Amino acid sequence: GRLLLDAFINDTKYDTTYTRYRYLQLWANDQLIWEEDASAARSGQEWITVDITALAAPTATLALRFRLEDKRAVGCYGTAAFLGPVRLRAVARP
């Protein structure tokens, strides 16, 4: 089957002034599995689902890391970002 990761991700900032400056990121075993511009509104889109079957298959553990990354320099742009809860879900292949 497949292994899906469901995660609740949100932040406190919605400001289109700095589009494409700061990104929310979710990493698994040192590989970027999800990324979104932090300036986008997340209302109604807080839950994400990522297929991590290929990442989880070769190992018994899965190291998750949540980051807020500035890809371009910006000033006066405070953001509180958070992750949780997270769930792993096995799904049978059709």
Contacts in CASP RR format, 6 or more apart in sequence:
PFRMAT RR
TARGET T0000
AUTHOR 0000-0000-0000
METHOD contacts of the structure
MODEL  1
GRLLLDAFINDTKYDTTYTRYRYLQLWANDQLIWEEDASAARSGQEWITV
DITALAAPTATLALRFRLEDKRAVGCYGTAAFLGPVRLRAVARP
1 53 0 8 1.000
1 90 0 8 1.000
1 91 0 8 1.000
1 92 0 8 1.000
1 93 0 8 1.000
2 51 0 8 1.000
2 53 0 8 1.000
2 90 0 8 1.000
2 91 0 8 1.000
2 92 0 8 1.000
2 93 0 8 1.000
3 51 0 8 1.000
3 52 0 8 1.000
3 53 0 8 1.000
3 56 0 8 1.000
3 88 0 8 1.000
3 89 0 8 1.000
3 90 0 8 1.000
3 91 0 8 1.000
4 49 0 8 1.000
4 50 0 8 1.000
4 51 0 8 1.000
4 52 0 8 1.000
4 88 0 8 1.000
4 89 0 8 1.000
4 90 0 8 1.000
4 91 0 8 1.000
5 28 0 8 1.000
5 33 0 8 1.000
5 49 0 8 1.000
5 50 0 8 1.000
5 51 0 8 1.000
5 52 0 8 1.000
5 64 0 8 1.000
5 86 0 8 1.000
5 87 0 8 1.000
5 88 0 8 1.000
5 89 0 8 1.000
6 47 0 8 1.000
6 48 0 8 1.000
6 49 0 8 1.000
6 86 0 8 1.000
6 87 0 8 1.000
6 88 0 8 1.000
6 89 0 8 1.000
7 26 0 8 1.000
7 34 0 8 1.000
7 47 0 8 1.000
7 48 0 8 1.000
7 50 0 8 1.000
7 83 0 8 1.000
7 84 0 8 1.000
7 85 0 8 1.000
7 86 0 8 1.000
7 87 0 8 1.000
8 46 0 8 1.000
8 47 0 8 1.000
8 83 0 8 1.000
8 84 0 8 1.000
8 85 0 8 1.000
8 86 0 8 1.000
9 24 0 8 1.000
9 26 0 8 1.000
9 34 0 8 1.000
9 36 0 8 1.000
9 42 0 8 1.000
9 46 0 8 1.000
9 47 0 8 1.000
9 48 0 8 1.000
9 66 0 8 1.000
9 81 0 8 1.000
9 82 0 8 1.000
9 83 0 8 1.000
9 84 0 8 1.000
10 42 0 8 1.000
10 46 0 8 1.000
10 81 0 8 1.000
10 82 0 8 1.000
11 24 0 8 1.000
11 38 0 8 1.000
11 42 0 8 1.000
11 68 0 8 1.000
11 79 0 8 1.000
11 80 0 8 1.000
11 81 0 8 1.000
11 82 0 8 1.000
12 79 0 8 1.000
12 80 0 8 1.000
12 81 0 8 1.000
13 38 0 8 1.000
13 39 0 8 1.000
13 77 0 8 1.000
13 78 0 8 1.000
13 79 0 8 1.000
13 80 0 8 1.000
14 39 0 8 1.000
14 40 0 8 1.000
14 41 0 8 1.000
14 42 0 8 1.000
15 39 0 8 1.000
15 77 0 8 1.000
16 39 0 8 1.000
17 39 0 8 1.000
18 39 0 8 1.000
18 74 0 8 1.000
18 77 0 8 1.000
19 37 0 8 1.000
19 39 0 8 1.000
20 37 0 8 1.000
20 39 0 8 1.000
20 71 0 8 1.000
20 72 0 8 1.000
21 38 0 8 1.000
21 39 0 8 1.000
21 70 0 8 1.000
21 71 0 8 1.000
21 72 0 8 1.000
21 74 0 8 1.000
21 77 0 8 1.000
22 37 0 8 1.000
22 38 0 8 1.000
22 39 0 8 1.000
22 68 0 8 1.000
22 69 0 8 1.000
22 70 0 8 1.000
22 71 0 8 1.000
22 74 0 8 1.000
22 77 0 8 1.000
22 79 0 8 1.000
23 35 0 8 1.000
23 36 0 8 1.000
23 37 0 8 1.000
23 38 0 8 1.000
23 68 0 8 1.000
23 69 0 8 1.000
23 71 0 8 1.000
24 35 0 8 1.000
24 36 0 8 1.000
24 37 0 8 1.000
24 38 0 8 1.000
24 66 0 8 1.000
24 67 0 8 1.000
24 68 0 8 1.000
24 81 0 8 1.000
25 32 0 8 1.000
25 34 0 8 1.000
25 35 0 8 1.000
25 66 0 8 1.000
25 67 0 8 1.000
25 68 0 8 1.000
25 69 0 8 1.000
26 32 0 8 1.000
26 33 0 8 1.000
26 34 0 8 1.000
26 35 0 8 1.000
26 48 0 8 1.000
26 50 0 8 1.000
26 64 0 8 1.000
26 65 0 8 1.000
26 66 0 8 1.000
26 67 0 8 1.000
26 83 0 8 1.000
27 33 0 8 1.000
27 64 0 8 1.000
27 65 0 8 1.000
27 66 0 8 1.000
27 67 0 8 1.000
28 50 0 8 1.000
28 52 0 8 1.000
28 55 0 8 1.000
28 56 0 8 1.000
28 62 0 8 1.000
28 63 0 8 1.000
28 64 0 8 1.000
28 65 0 8 1.000
29 55 0 8 1.000
29 59 0 8 1.000
29 62 0 8 1.000
29 63 0 8 1.000
30 63 0 8 1.000
31 55 0 8 1.000
33 50 0 8 1.000
33 52 0 8 1.000
33 55 0 8 1.000
34 48 0 8 1.000
34 50 0 8 1.000
36 42 0 8 1.000
38 68 0 8 1.000
38 79 0 8 1.000
38 81 0 8 1.000
52 62 0 8 1.000
52 88 0 8 1.000
55 62 0 8 1.000
56 62 0 8 1.000
56 88 0 8 1.000
62 88 0 8 1.000
64 86 0 8 1.000
66 81 0 8 1.000
66 83 0 8 1.000
68 79 0 8 1.000
68 81 0 8 1.000
END
